[in-house]
Amino acid sequence: MAKIKKNSHRILYRKYSSNIKYIMMALTVLIITFFLPKQPRFRYEFQKGRIWLNKDLISPFSFAILKTGPQVNTDKKDALANVLPIYRYDHELFNNVEEAYLNEFDVKWRGNAFSDESKEPNKAASLRLLKSIYDKGIIAVNPKHQKGRKYYDVSMLDNNIATTVSTQDVYTVQSALDYFNNTFTSINLKEKEVVMNLIEDHLQPNIVFDEKLTAIVQDNTINSLSTTRGMVQKGEVIIAKNNVIDDEAFQKLQSFKETYEAQTKTIGDSKLVYLGQILLVAFVLSLQMVFLYMFRKDIFADNRQLSLLLLVITTMLLALTWSIKLNLPSVYYIPFCIVPIIIRILFDTRLALYLHLLVILIAGFFVPNSFEFVFYETTAGMVAIYSIRNLIKREQLLLSAMFILTAYFICFLGIALLREGSFQEIEWINFVPFVISVLLSLLAYPLIYAFERVFGITSDVALIELTNTNNKLLRELAFKAPGTFQHSLQVANLAEAAIFKIGGNSLLVRAGALYHDIGKIENPQYFIENQNTSLSPHDKLPYEQSAQIIIKHVHKGIEITRRHQLPESVIDFIRTHHGNTRVDFFYQSFLKNSPEKFVDENIFRYPGPIPFSKETGVLMLADSVEAASRSIKNPDAQNINDLVERIINYKLEQNQLDNCDLTLKDLETIKLIFKTMLMSIYHVRIDYLQNV
C-alpha cells in the first residue's frame, strides 16, 4: 500500500485553493438561507402620516381590524378596574376562636378571683356578642384595594356564592372591638376590662382576600377581551391611491399585513420562498466576490481572509434571524455597525462600506420598514467608518460609539418629526434599542483581537504593539546587536516618513523596519555596525563563507520571527529587504583576489523575493541608503545627494523595484525625503547663498 505523503494535505490545498473559495461561498449562501424566515414578505411599505402612492389597495379576503397597543392597554385597564377583589368568608374560624376564648376566660376569671355568680352571665353575654360580630364578618382591609378611599367594594365568596359587599357593611378588627366595647355592659368595671382584653386577643378577620382566585378572574377577564374592532370585508378598499395614511388607515394596513403574513405561512410555497432567498443572497454575495476580484485581489486569493468576510456576513444575518424568531421588540438591538468597524480596522474603508451595504441590503428583505432600516444602518455605518481611520488609541472606539449614537439620534429625530410633526408625540423610549446597539458595538475590540489570531490578519493595534521598543524581541536585539538596533531605528524613521508622504501603511513599514534585521541576533559580531574593533571575524574566513553568513541573517530572521509568532505581513519585510541582490563587497573581493577560480554567483546572492508592495520597496531603499550613509567620510549636502541618487538608481538598474507599485513621482519624493532627513541626522547646513 502506498504511503501518504506527510504534506499531501498542503499540496491538495494549494492545488484546489481556487475552488475552495467558491465552496465557502456556496456554504455561506446555504447556511444564511436555511435559517432565514420562510414566509413570503409583505410587498407594501407604509408609514403613518405619509401619502399612499400605490394603486388602490383592495382586500383579497375578509379580516378583522386589530386594536392598537394603547387601545388594548386601555381596555385591559378598564376591565381590571371592573374586577372586584375576591374575599372568602371563613365559617370555621369562629369555632376555633370560641374554644380558645372559653378556655382562656375560665383561667382569667379564676386568676383575678372574681365571684362565680357573675362568671356565667359575663361569659354568655360576651360570647353572644362575639358570635354576632363574626356572623356579620370581620374583614382584613388591603390598602392596595382602598386606593385612598375609606371604604371599597369587594366580591365576597360564601359557600361558592359571590355577593358584592362594601367594607362599610362589615367589621374591621378595630371597628369590631369598638362595637364590643360600646355594647358589652358589666356592673364591675374590672370584670369588663378583663373581658375586653380577652376579646381583643381573639378578634381575627374571617373575611380574607383570595389573591390566587382574584388573579385567575383577572386573567380570564383580560383573555376574554377582544383585540379587534370591526372588520374589512373581501373586495373592500383598504386605502385609495394618494390618500393620507391616518390612524384608522394605518391600523387597517397593519391588520392586513399581519393577517397576510399569518396566512402565507401556511398557504405560500416554502420551497419557492427558499429558492427566492437563495437567488437574492447568492446574487449579493456574487457581487462581493466580483468586487474583491476587481479591486482586492489579495483578499480574493487568500482563503483565510475571504472566510473571515463570509463569517462576518453569516454571523450578522444569523443574529437578525435569531431576533426575528425570538420576536425582539426591535431589530435595532442588533449591533450592525460592528461590521464596518471590524472590516475597517482589519482591511480598509472601501471594503468596510461595501460589505456593510451588502449585509444591510440582505437584511432589508426581512425587517419591517425596510427603507427606514436601510437608511438608519447605512448612515450609521458610514459614520462608524469615517470615525475610525486607524485604531491606535483605546478611546477611539468610545469616540466612534459616540459618533454612531449621534448619527442614530439625528436620524431618529428627523424620521420622528417627519412622521409625527410634533415633539410631544415622539416616543423617546423607542431610542433605547439604538443605545444598546451602540454599546454592543464595543465588542468589536475583543473580536478584532480574536480575528487577528485565528485568521492571521494584522491590525494597526497589533502593529503598535510590535513597534514598542520594550517588546521582548526588540530588547534582545538592542542588547545583543546594539548597532543593528540603532540602524533599524533610523531605517524605520526614513521609511515611515517616505511612505507617509507617498501614501501607504506607515505603521506596517515601521514594524517591518524594526524587525528586518532581527536575524543578526544570531551572529551580531559578523556585521560591521556591531563591531567595536578594527579586526573583523571575516578576515579569517573565505569570501564565500562570509557571504553565506551575511545572507543567512534573512533566513534566521524569518525563523526567529515565526517562532515568536509575528504576522506574515511583517516577516515579508525580512524576506524582501535585500531582494535578490548580491553581497557585492565579498563578491567583488572574490573576483579581485581569485580571478582564476570559477565563481557561482548564487553563493553571493540573496534568495529574494524582490519587494512586491510600496511598503516593502520603500524599506529596501531606506535600508540601503541608511547603511551606505554610515560610510560617508564627509557627510555634506552634495555627498548625501549623490549617495541617495546612486543607491536608488542602482536598485532600479538591478530590477529590484519591478514588482512594487512605486511610480517615478514616488521615487522622486522618496529621494527628497531621504536627503532632507539624512542632512538633519548628520547636521548638514544647506548653503542657501550658493543655491541662489
QUINOR-V703928 format. One record per run of one state. SS is the DSSP state (a for helix, b for strand, c for the rest). FROM is the first residue (numbers start at 1). TO is the last residue. Records with the same first field share a line. If there is no record, write none. Layout:
SS: FROM-TO + FROM-TO
//
This chain:
c: 1-7 + 36-50 + 52-56 + 59-62 + 67-68 + 82-85 + 90-91 + 112-115 + 137-137 + 140-142 + 147-152 + 159-160 + 170-170 + 172-172 + 184-188 + 203-206 + 210-210 + 224-227 + 233-236 + 240-243 + 245-246 + 268-269 + 296-296 + 302-302 + 326-330 + 334-336 + 347-348 + 367-369 + 388-394 + 421-427 + 456-459 + 467-471 + 481-481 + 503-505 + 516-517 + 522-523 + 527-527 + 531-536 + 541-542 + 564-567 + 577-581 + 583-583 + 594-600 + 606-613 + 630-636 + 654-663 + 682-687 + 692-692
a: 8-35 + 69-81 + 92-111 + 116-136 + 143-146 + 167-169 + 173-183 + 189-202 + 211-223 + 247-267 + 270-295 + 297-301 + 303-325 + 331-333 + 337-346 + 349-366 + 370-387 + 395-420 + 428-455 + 460-466 + 472-480 + 482-502 + 506-515 + 518-521 + 524-526 + 528-530 + 537-540 + 543-563 + 568-576 + 584-593 + 601-604 + 614-629 + 637-653 + 664-681 + 688-691
b: 51-51 + 57-58 + 63-66 + 86-89 + 138-139 + 153-158 + 161-166 + 171-171 + 207-209 + 228-232 + 237-239 + 244-244 + 582-582 + 605-605
//
